């Protein structure tokens, strides 16, 4: 398992997301952003909007996705 923080993925906080793949941490970040925005956390709104845009336009967001995958691959195991 490896970890990336909300900040590593473009968000405002230091909550760590753990997973076996970059996709695991990206999906955890998506859930995290949804939950906090739904709870009224305005600090996470811009990151949530960015994430929604990535899901809607995956080809356009491929460079972000590839960058996250590369940074995840370079991380040490937890």
BELWO-V265284 format. One record per pair of residues at least 4 apart in sequence whose ideal C-beta (glycine too) atoms are under 8 Angstrom apart, sorted by the first residue. I is the first residue (numbers start at 1). J is the second residue. D is the distance in Angstrom with one decimal. If there is no record, write none. Layout:
i->(I:I)
j->(J:J)
d->(D:D)
This chain:
i->(1:1:1:1:1:2:2:2:2:2:2:2:2:2:3:3:3:3:3:3:4:4:4:4:4:4:4:4:4:4:5:5:5:5:5:5:5:6:6:6:6:6:6:6:6:6:6:6:7:7:7:7:8:9:9:9:9:9:9:10:10:10:10:11:11:11:11:11:12:12:12:12:13:13:15:17:17:17:17:17:18:18:18:18:19:19:19:19:19:20:21:21:22:22:22:22:22:22:23:24:25:25:25:26:26:26:27:28:29:29:30:30:30:31:32:32:33:33:33:33:33:34:34:35:36:36:36:37:37:37:37:41:44:45:46:47:48:49:50:51:52:53:53:54:54:54:54:57:58:58:61:62:63:64:65:66:67:68:69:70:71)
j->(18:19:20:77:78:18:19:20:25:72:75:76:77:78:16:17:18:25:75:78:8:9:16:17:25:29:68:71:72:75:9:11:13:14:15:16:17:11:12:13:14:15:17:29:32:33:44:47:11:12:13:14:71:17:25:26:29:47:68:47:50:51:64:29:32:33:44:47:43:44:46:47:43:44:32:24:25:28:29:32:24:25:28:78:23:24:25:27:28:24:25:72:26:65:68:69:72:73:27:28:29:68:72:30:65:68:31:32:33:51:34:51:55:35:36:44:37:44:47:48:51:38:48:39:41:44:48:41:44:45:48:45:48:49:50:51:52:53:54:55:56:57:61:58:61:64:65:61:62:65:65:66:67:68:69:70:71:72:73:74:75)
d->(5.1:6.5:5.9:6.6:5.0:7.0:6.9:7.7:7.5:6.1:4.5:7.4:6.1:6.0:4.4:6.6:4.8:7.4:7.3:5.5:4.1:5.9:7.3:5.8:4.7:7.8:7.5:7.3:6.3:7.2:7.3:7.9:7.5:5.1:6.4:5.3:7.2:3.5:6.8:4.6:6.7:4.8:7.2:6.4:6.3:7.9:8.0:7.4:6.0:6.9:6.7:5.9:7.1:7.4:7.0:6.9:4.5:7.8:6.6:5.3:5.8:7.7:7.9:6.6:7.4:6.5:6.1:4.0:4.6:6.1:7.9:6.4:7.4:7.5:6.3:7.7:4.3:3.8:5.6:6.8:7.7:7.1:7.5:6.5:7.5:2.4:4.5:7.8:6.3:5.6:7.6:7.3:6.1:7.9:5.3:4.3:3.9:7.4:6.2:6.4:6.3:7.8:6.6:6.5:7.6:6.3:6.6:6.2:6.2:7.0:6.4:5.5:7.5:6.2:6.4:7.9:6.0:5.4:5.6:4.2:5.5:6.1:6.8:6.3:4.0:4.4:7.9:6.2:5.3:5.7:4.6:7.7:5.6:6.3:6.4:6.3:6.4:6.5:6.6:6.6:6.3:6.0:7.1:6.8:3.9:6.3:7.3:5.8:6.8:7.4:5.9:6.0:6.3:6.5:6.4:6.3:6.3:6.0:6.3:6.6:7.0)
